[in-house]
Amino acid sequence: MAAKQKVLGQTLRAHATVHDAKAALAFYAKAFGAVEQFRLSEPSGKVGHAEIRIGDSVLMLNDEYPDFGAKSPASVGGSPVAFRIEVADADAAVDRAVKAGATVVRPVQDEFYGDRMGMVACPFGYRWSLATPKEQVSPAEMQKRWTKMLAGG
């Protein structure tokens, strides 16, 4: 039987590869209020690893290292990965991100699943949902609303 591993802090962390980590770190600070925890840089300035905190979560990121399979969305034609940040005011959060250089993918609106949410794309190839929970919706009620929405209701 394996020894129980002690979990410290956040259990799951995302790790993003970007085409310009220094610029991404500055953008995420401006757009989402990210706080840099640390960065490991090569003498050339290339970022081998950095960690930022957004709210109570950590996002790890690095510059591209194609030799190791670390390619950014810019190098592979986009990313299927999207991030979600829960915020106190989705409208203000989307506005802040746009002012920092993000583009609106989906305007802020009240969603059937109980959130007020908008989605932006950052200059580094990722989509970010900025959401304010407004109501608790059960999975059964969510399914009803989803089905009704798909039927045009």
WOMOVEN-V127160 format. One line per field, one symbol per residue. ss: DSSP state (~ for helix, > for strand, _ for the rest). Layout:
ss->???
This chain:
ss->_____________>>>>>__~~~~~~~~~~~~__>>>>>>>_____>>>>>>>>__>>>>>>>_>~~~_>__~~~~_____>>>>>___~~~~~~~~~~~__>>>>>>>>____>>>>>>>_____>>>>>>>_____~~~~~~~~~~~~___
